[in-house]
Amino acid sequence: MKTFHNKVAAITGAGSGMGQQLAVLLAKAGCHVALSDINKKGLDQTVELLKPYPVKVTVDVVNTAEQAQVYAWADKVRKEHGKVNLIFNNAGIAMINTVEGHEIHDYERMMAVNFWGVIYGTKAFLPYLKESGDGHIINTSSIFGLTAQPSQSAYNASKFAVRGFTESLRQELDLSNYGVSATCVHPGGIKTNIAHTAEMSPNVSKLGMDLKKSKASADKLMRIPASKAAQIILDGVKANKRRVLIGPEAYGVDLLQRLLPSTYQRLFVMGSKFSL
């Protein structure tokens, strides 16, 4: 896909952050957009940003953890726009807690949104992407889909799963010649709401971690504007990249995992202790 002009893109999590900025950049490029989010207010804000651009915009409140809602949305997008070329499975949540502190339903909720939401979006839209003959699936993982960190077991599990799913999907699409491709995105320190809305448990104090210091450290790392991250993603789609890394943290973590595939865990433990 060398151009987004006159294409149709569906975006989950379009009410803020990267999803919102993807919508703006795509609309600016002449791409029609179908927006979804669980937050209606956020969607309304995105729509306001798109008013200067002469493209068709449709909006739906969708909980990506609910299969029926995602499938119904996909059918509606195809009906309203006539075709679908891109699906950005971007919606996600975050939690900070220990394995011992997490309840089973925490893991279930995390996987429902971050992983099953990606599967639902992929499966629901794939037939329409094949129909278009020029389609692309973009699934958002994380640098936490490259390496694991203490207090992030639920988030790590979901993002590692997105990575594995998308890499397998990409290989199948390469073999099938549907005219559809797939990219897995691994953002680093992006200025989005996910870090601020993450559920943080005091249980992490048992690991010697301080919630206030951890949040302050996270804020310092969130340096990359969502608009820049969105542009990097779109450039990656045009280049048909299998993996898109965003930010120096992502490149550093990727290199660390390649060079020290198991030893990096000791380094993270030492780093956590040193930063306290």
N, C-alpha and C positions, 0 to 999 in steps of 0.2 A: 504494500500500500504506500504509494509515493505521494499521494495527496489526500486531504480530508475534505476537499471541496465537494459538496453535494452528496456526501456520505451521511449515514445516520448512526449516531453513537448513543448507546444506553449506558448510564453511569449510576452506580449505587453509591451511597454516601455523598450525594451531590450537594448537600446542604451546608457544607463547610470544608475547609482545608483543601487537600489535593483534589477531591472530587469537584468542589466548586470551581477551582482554578482550571481543571481540565475542561469543564463546561465552557468557561470563558474563552480559553484559547481555541477550542474546537469551533465555537460559534464565530470567533474572529476569522477563522480559516474557512468559513462557509459551510461548516458541518451542522446538520440538524441534530438536535439533542433531545433525548428522553431522560428526564431526571427522576431519581428516586432517593428517598431518605426516610428515616423514621421520624424526623423532625420537620414538621410542616413550616415552621417559622424560618428555619434555615433554607428550605427550598424557595420560599418566597423571596428571600434575600438574593439567592442565586438568580432567580428570574429577573429581578430588578437590574442585575449586572449585565444581563443578556439583551436588554431592550435596545441598545444601539445597533444590534446586528440583525440583518434581514434573514433570519433562519427560523425554521419551525421549532418551537419548544413545547414539549409536553411534560407534565409534572404529576407524579403519583407518590402518595405516602405508602411505603413498602417496608415491611419488616423482613429483612433478608434471611432471618432464622426460620421463617415460615414458608415451606415449599409451595403451598398453594398460592400464596401471594406473589411469589417470584414468577411462577409459571403463568399466572393470570396477567401479570404485568408484561411479560415477554409477548404474550399473544396480543395484548392491547397495543404495544409499541409497533408490532408488525402491521396491525390493522390500521393504526393512525398514520404511520409514516410510509407504509407501502413496502418497506424493506428495513433490514438492520445489518450494518457492516461491522460495528464494534460493540463489545460489551466490556466495560471496565468494572470488574468486581472489586470495588474499592472500600466498601463499608467495613468497619471493624471496631472492636472494643478492647480495652486493656484492663488487667487486674494485677495487683502487686500483693503477693502473699506467699507464705511457705507452703510446701506440699502438705505438711501436717496441719496447717491452719485452713487450707482450702476445704470446703465441703464438696461432695461429689457433684452437687448441682452447679457449683461454680465452673467446674470443668465442662459440664454438659452445656452450660450457657455459652462459655467461651467458644467451644467447638461449633455450636449451633450458628453463631454469628460469623465467626472468622473463617471457619472451614466449610461447614455445610452451606453457608451462604454462597461461597465460591462455587461449590459443586452445583447448587441449584441454578445459579446464574449461568454457569457454563452449559449445563444440560438443557436448560430452558431455551437459551438463545442459539445454541449450536445449529439446530436445523435451519434457522433463519439466516445464519451467517453462511452456511453452505449454499443456501438458495441464492444469496447475493453473488456468490462467486468471487467475492473479494472481501474476506472477513478477517477479524483479528480478535482474540480473547486476551485481555490484560488482567492478570490476577495479582493483587497486592499482597506480598509476604512482608518481610521486614529483615533488618540485620539480625533480628532475633530468630529468623529462619535460617541463619547461617551458623550461629553459635548460640549456646545456652548460657543463661546467667542465673545466679541465685535469686530467688523471689519471683521468678518469671516462668515457672513450670507450665502453667496453663497457657500463657501467651506463646511461649516457645513451642509447646505441643501443637497449637493451632497453626502457627506460621511455618514450622517445619513441614506440617502436613500440606499446606498450600504449595510449598516449594516442590515436594515430591509429586503431588498431583499434577501440577502444571508442567513439570519437566517430562513426566510420562505422557501427558496429553500432547505436548509439542512433538514428541517423537512419533506418536500415532498420526498426527496431522501431517507430518513430513512424509510418512509412508502412504497416506491415503490420497494425497493430491486433490483435496476438496477445494483448494483456493482459500483455505483458512489457516491461520497461524496462531501462535500463542507466545506470550511473553510473561515472565515472572519478575515482579518488581520488588526490590529490596531497599526501601528508604532507610536513611540514617537519621540524623537530627533535623527533622522538618518541623517548622513552626505550624503545628496543627493543634486541634483541641484534644486529641486522643490522650496525650500525656496529662493534661489538666483534668480530664474527666475520668481518668483511670481510678479504679477502686483500690485504695491503699489500706492495707490492714496493719494494725500495730503489732501483729505477730512477727513482722520482720525484725523487730527489736531483739527477738531471740537469736537472730543471726548476728547481732551486734550492729545492725543497721539503724540509722536514725532517719525517720520519715521526712523531717524537715530538710535535713542535709541531702537526702536522696532526691527530693523534689527540686531543691536548689541546683543540684548538679545536673539534673535532667533539663532544667530550664536553660542552663548555660550551653548545653549541647544542641538545643533547638535553635539553630542559627540559619538554616536554609529556608527562604521564603517558599510557601506552598506553590506560588506561581512559577518559580524556578524549577521546583521538583516536577511540576506538571509538564513543563517544557521538555525536560530531560526524558520523561516518559514518552511523550509524543515523538521526540526524535528517535527514541529506541524503537518505537513501533514502525516508523518509516524505514529504519535500518533493518527491520525484522530481527531484532536481537532476541536471543533466548532468555537472557538475564539482563536486567537493568539495575545497576547500583547507583544510589543517589547519595552524594556527600562523601567527604573524606573518611568518616567513620565506617561507612559501608565498605569502601575499598580496603581500609585497614583491617577490619574484621575478616573480610574475605581472604586477604593475604595471610592473616594469622591462622585461620582455620586450615588453609592449604599447607602452610609450613609446619604447624604444630597441631595436628588434628585432634590429639587428646591432651597434650600438655597445656594447651591454652586454658583448660579448666583450672589448673593450679594457678596460672597467672591471674585469672579473674578473681580467684579466692584471695590471693595476695593483694590485688588491687583494691578489692572491697575493704579489706582490713586497713590498708594504708590510707584510704580516703576518709575513714571515720575519725 
